[in-house]
Amino acid sequence: MVIQNKVTNASCDRELILIWLGGKSETTQISYNSTVTKFVEFIDKPLSEVKLEDLQLWERGLKARFQLTTVANKVLVIKSLFSFAVKTGYLTLNVGSFLKTPKAKENLADRILDVSQVQGLIKYGVKNERDRLMLLLMYGCGLRVSEVVGLTWNDLKPHNSGEGKCTVFGKGSKTRVVIIPDWLWVRLKEFEKYHRVNQYVFISRHHNKMNRSVVHQMIKRACKRAGIDERASAHWLRHSHASHSLEAGCNLRLLQQSLGHASVTTTERYLHISPDAGSSQFIDF
């Protein structure tokens, strides 16, 4: 059969996957490639021969090993791959469209630390100023871990009234400017005096750009030292930033802009999620 409207010369699945990954950010490429590699190993057949039963069996295996949120993310990755394959003309049928993305229970409130926990994590959990500043940027400015490790000294500029600002290259290859509060800006400039070695703000012991996995491991150790839920991650600090900002009166649109959310709907998830408050408290019987 001659495939019409073919826009790629990919001659095998691996070539197609590389093209599909090509336009995505470095962080997304690493995550997606891991999911697809394990998927391909599981089905052990070309994408053109994958049937719905193969996808269902793969998904059941995921549900036996991962939380539903993780399963949903992995399913979305594979659905994206098949959609791309059909859109480019590499495949004629999108078998991934028949696989439904599982709906996970919203548990965002469980991934938000209170202020005292954040303070304890930063004060008692880390042993050096580099790690402490990374955590402060994730919490104080709501930065993703990939955005923190990617920061260069040229991204940091002074702002009004002793504040600073940083240009962040974020998710979806989108650039935004984030304000750094004066108390954190002072610490960053002091850190620069003694630790500026190359273009990156945060570097490894070998003077290389920090690896995201190293930061994640550092946070796990910090949580253990501080006596905080060891499931906590860099993204929990970002969640906490969003929730605490709104509780303090931050405008929803301003928070959306600061976090780099494409849709305000994503930001709205942080409204009224505190497990310590509810409408029932306003009822007197």
Secondary structure as a PSIPRED ss2 file (coil, helix, strand):
# PSIPRED VFORMAT (PSIPRED V4.0)

   1 M C   1.000  0.000  0.000
   2 V C   1.000  0.000  0.000
   3 I C   1.000  0.000  0.000
   4 Q C   1.000  0.000  0.000
   5 N C   1.000  0.000  0.000
   6 K C   1.000  0.000  0.000
   7 V C   1.000  0.000  0.000
   8 T C   1.000  0.000  0.000
   9 N C   1.000  0.000  0.000
  10 A C   1.000  0.000  0.000
  11 S C   1.000  0.000  0.000
  12 C C   1.000  0.000  0.000
  13 D H   0.000  1.000  0.000
  14 R H   0.000  1.000  0.000
  15 E H   0.000  1.000  0.000
  16 L H   0.000  1.000  0.000
  17 I H   0.000  1.000  0.000
  18 L H   0.000  1.000  0.000
  19 I H   0.000  1.000  0.000
  20 W H   0.000  1.000  0.000
  21 L H   0.000  1.000  0.000
  22 G H   0.000  1.000  0.000
  23 G C   1.000  0.000  0.000
  24 K C   1.000  0.000  0.000
  25 S C   1.000  0.000  0.000
  26 E H   0.000  1.000  0.000
  27 T H   0.000  1.000  0.000
  28 T H   0.000  1.000  0.000
  29 Q H   0.000  1.000  0.000
  30 I H   0.000  1.000  0.000
  31 S H   0.000  1.000  0.000
  32 Y H   0.000  1.000  0.000
  33 N H   0.000  1.000  0.000
  34 S H   0.000  1.000  0.000
  35 T H   0.000  1.000  0.000
  36 V H   0.000  1.000  0.000
  37 T H   0.000  1.000  0.000
  38 K H   0.000  1.000  0.000
  39 F H   0.000  1.000  0.000
  40 V H   0.000  1.000  0.000
  41 E H   0.000  1.000  0.000
  42 F H   0.000  1.000  0.000
  43 I H   0.000  1.000  0.000
  44 D C   1.000  0.000  0.000
  45 K C   1.000  0.000  0.000
  46 P C   1.000  0.000  0.000
  47 L H   0.000  1.000  0.000
  48 S H   0.000  1.000  0.000
  49 E H   0.000  1.000  0.000
  50 V C   1.000  0.000  0.000
  51 K C   1.000  0.000  0.000
  52 L H   0.000  1.000  0.000
  53 E H   0.000  1.000  0.000
  54 D H   0.000  1.000  0.000
  55 L H   0.000  1.000  0.000
  56 Q H   0.000  1.000  0.000
  57 L H   0.000  1.000  0.000
  58 W H   0.000  1.000  0.000
  59 E H   0.000  1.000  0.000
  60 R H   0.000  1.000  0.000
  61 G H   0.000  1.000  0.000
  62 L H   0.000  1.000  0.000
  63 K H   0.000  1.000  0.000
  64 A H   0.000  1.000  0.000
  65 R H   0.000  1.000  0.000
  66 F C   1.000  0.000  0.000
  67 Q C   1.000  0.000  0.000
  68 L H   0.000  1.000  0.000
  69 T H   0.000  1.000  0.000
  70 T H   0.000  1.000  0.000
  71 V H   0.000  1.000  0.000
  72 A H   0.000  1.000  0.000
  73 N H   0.000  1.000  0.000
  74 K H   0.000  1.000  0.000
  75 V H   0.000  1.000  0.000
  76 L H   0.000  1.000  0.000
  77 V H   0.000  1.000  0.000
  78 I H   0.000  1.000  0.000
  79 K H   0.000  1.000  0.000
  80 S H   0.000  1.000  0.000
  81 L H   0.000  1.000  0.000
  82 F H   0.000  1.000  0.000
  83 S H   0.000  1.000  0.000
  84 F H   0.000  1.000  0.000
  85 A H   0.000  1.000  0.000
  86 V H   0.000  1.000  0.000
  87 K H   0.000  1.000  0.000
  88 T C   1.000  0.000  0.000
  89 G C   1.000  0.000  0.000
  90 Y C   1.000  0.000  0.000
  91 L C   1.000  0.000  0.000
  92 T C   1.000  0.000  0.000
  93 L C   1.000  0.000  0.000
  94 N C   1.000  0.000  0.000
  95 V H   0.000  1.000  0.000
  96 G H   0.000  1.000  0.000
  97 S H   0.000  1.000  0.000
  98 F H   0.000  1.000  0.000
  99 L C   1.000  0.000  0.000
 100 K C   1.000  0.000  0.000
 101 T C   1.000  0.000  0.000
 102 P C   1.000  0.000  0.000
 103 K C   1.000  0.000  0.000
 104 A C   1.000  0.000  0.000
 105 K C   1.000  0.000  0.000
 106 E C   1.000  0.000  0.000
 107 N C   1.000  0.000  0.000
 108 L H   0.000  1.000  0.000
 109 A H   0.000  1.000  0.000
 110 D H   0.000  1.000  0.000
 111 R H   0.000  1.000  0.000
 112 I C   1.000  0.000  0.000
 113 L C   1.000  0.000  0.000
 114 D C   1.000  0.000  0.000
 115 V H   0.000  1.000  0.000
 116 S H   0.000  1.000  0.000
 117 Q H   0.000  1.000  0.000
 118 V H   0.000  1.000  0.000
 119 Q H   0.000  1.000  0.000
 120 G H   0.000  1.000  0.000
 121 L H   0.000  1.000  0.000
 122 I H   0.000  1.000  0.000
 123 K H   0.000  1.000  0.000
 124 Y H   0.000  1.000  0.000
 125 G C   1.000  0.000  0.000
 126 V C   1.000  0.000  0.000
 127 K C   1.000  0.000  0.000
 128 N C   1.000  0.000  0.000
 129 E H   0.000  1.000  0.000
 130 R H   0.000  1.000  0.000
 131 D H   0.000  1.000  0.000
 132 R H   0.000  1.000  0.000
 133 L H   0.000  1.000  0.000
 134 M H   0.000  1.000  0.000
 135 L H   0.000  1.000  0.000
 136 L H   0.000  1.000  0.000
 137 L H   0.000  1.000  0.000
 138 M H   0.000  1.000  0.000
 139 Y H   0.000  1.000  0.000
 140 G H   0.000  1.000  0.000
 141 C C   1.000  0.000  0.000
 142 G C   1.000  0.000  0.000
 143 L C   1.000  0.000  0.000
 144 R C   1.000  0.000  0.000
 145 V H   0.000  1.000  0.000
 146 S H   0.000  1.000  0.000
 147 E H   0.000  1.000  0.000
 148 V H   0.000  1.000  0.000
 149 V H   0.000  1.000  0.000
 150 G C   1.000  0.000  0.000
 151 L C   1.000  0.000  0.000
 152 T E   0.000  0.000  1.000
 153 W H   0.000  1.000  0.000
 154 N H   0.000  1.000  0.000
 155 D H   0.000  1.000  0.000
 156 L E   0.000  0.000  1.000
 157 K E   0.000  0.000  1.000
 158 P E   0.000  0.000  1.000
 159 H C   1.000  0.000  0.000
 160 N H   0.000  1.000  0.000
 161 S H   0.000  1.000  0.000
 162 G H   0.000  1.000  0.000
 163 E C   1.000  0.000  0.000
 164 G E   0.000  0.000  1.000
 165 K E   0.000  0.000  1.000
 166 C E   0.000  0.000  1.000
 167 T E   0.000  0.000  1.000
 168 V E   0.000  0.000  1.000
 169 F E   0.000  0.000  1.000
 170 G C   1.000  0.000  0.000
 171 K H   0.000  1.000  0.000
 172 G H   0.000  1.000  0.000
 173 S H   0.000  1.000  0.000
 174 K C   1.000  0.000  0.000
 175 T E   0.000  0.000  1.000
 176 R E   0.000  0.000  1.000
 177 V E   0.000  0.000  1.000
 178 V E   0.000  0.000  1.000
 179 I E   0.000  0.000  1.000
 180 I E   0.000  0.000  1.000
 181 P C   1.000  0.000  0.000
 182 D H   0.000  1.000  0.000
 183 W H   0.000  1.000  0.000
 184 L H   0.000  1.000  0.000
 185 W H   0.000  1.000  0.000
 186 V H   0.000  1.000  0.000
 187 R H   0.000  1.000  0.000
 188 L H   0.000  1.000  0.000
 189 K H   0.000  1.000  0.000
 190 E H   0.000  1.000  0.000
 191 F H   0.000  1.000  0.000
 192 E H   0.000  1.000  0.000
 193 K H   0.000  1.000  0.000
 194 Y H   0.000  1.000  0.000
 195 H H   0.000  1.000  0.000
 196 R C   1.000  0.000  0.000
 197 V C   1.000  0.000  0.000
 198 N C   1.000  0.000  0.000
 199 Q C   1.000  0.000  0.000
 200 Y E   0.000  0.000  1.000
 201 V C   1.000  0.000  0.000
 202 F C   1.000  0.000  0.000
 203 I E   0.000  0.000  1.000
 204 S C   1.000  0.000  0.000
 205 R C   1.000  0.000  0.000
 206 H C   1.000  0.000  0.000
 207 H C   1.000  0.000  0.000
 208 N C   1.000  0.000  0.000
 209 K E   0.000  0.000  1.000
 210 M C   1.000  0.000  0.000
 211 N C   1.000  0.000  0.000
 212 R H   0.000  1.000  0.000
 213 S H   0.000  1.000  0.000
 214 V H   0.000  1.000  0.000
 215 V H   0.000  1.000  0.000
 216 H H   0.000  1.000  0.000
 217 Q H   0.000  1.000  0.000
 218 M H   0.000  1.000  0.000
 219 I H   0.000  1.000  0.000
 220 K H   0.000  1.000  0.000
 221 R H   0.000  1.000  0.000
 222 A H   0.000  1.000  0.000
 223 C H   0.000  1.000  0.000
 224 K H   0.000  1.000  0.000
 225 R H   0.000  1.000  0.000
 226 A H   0.000  1.000  0.000
 227 G C   1.000  0.000  0.000
 228 I C   1.000  0.000  0.000
 229 D C   1.000  0.000  0.000
 230 E C   1.000  0.000  0.000
 231 R C   1.000  0.000  0.000
 232 A C   1.000  0.000  0.000
 233 S C   1.000  0.000  0.000
 234 A H   0.000  1.000  0.000
 235 H H   0.000  1.000  0.000
 236 W H   0.000  1.000  0.000
 237 L H   0.000  1.000  0.000
 238 R H   0.000  1.000  0.000
 239 H H   0.000  1.000  0.000
 240 S H   0.000  1.000  0.000
 241 H H   0.000  1.000  0.000
 242 A H   0.000  1.000  0.000
 243 S H   0.000  1.000  0.000
 244 H H   0.000  1.000  0.000
 245 S H   0.000  1.000  0.000
 246 L H   0.000  1.000  0.000
 247 E H   0.000  1.000  0.000
 248 A C   1.000  0.000  0.000
 249 G C   1.000  0.000  0.000
 250 C C   1.000  0.000  0.000
 251 N C   1.000  0.000  0.000
 252 L H   0.000  1.000  0.000
 253 R H   0.000  1.000  0.000
 254 L H   0.000  1.000  0.000
 255 L H   0.000  1.000  0.000
 256 Q H   0.000  1.000  0.000
 257 Q H   0.000  1.000  0.000
 258 S H   0.000  1.000  0.000
 259 L H   0.000  1.000  0.000
 260 G C   1.000  0.000  0.000
 261 H C   1.000  0.000  0.000
 262 A C   1.000  0.000  0.000
 263 S C   1.000  0.000  0.000
 264 V H   0.000  1.000  0.000
 265 T H   0.000  1.000  0.000
 266 T H   0.000  1.000  0.000
 267 T H   0.000  1.000  0.000
 268 E H   0.000  1.000  0.000
 269 R C   1.000  0.000  0.000
 270 Y C   1.000  0.000  0.000
 271 L C   1.000  0.000  0.000
 272 H C   1.000  0.000  0.000
 273 I C   1.000  0.000  0.000
 274 S C   1.000  0.000  0.000
 275 P C   1.000  0.000  0.000
 276 D C   1.000  0.000  0.000
 277 A C   1.000  0.000  0.000
 278 G C   1.000  0.000  0.000
 279 S H   0.000  1.000  0.000
 280 S H   0.000  1.000  0.000
 281 Q H   0.000  1.000  0.000
 282 F H   0.000  1.000  0.000
 283 I C   1.000  0.000  0.000
 284 D C   1.000  0.000  0.000
 285 F C   1.000  0.000  0.000
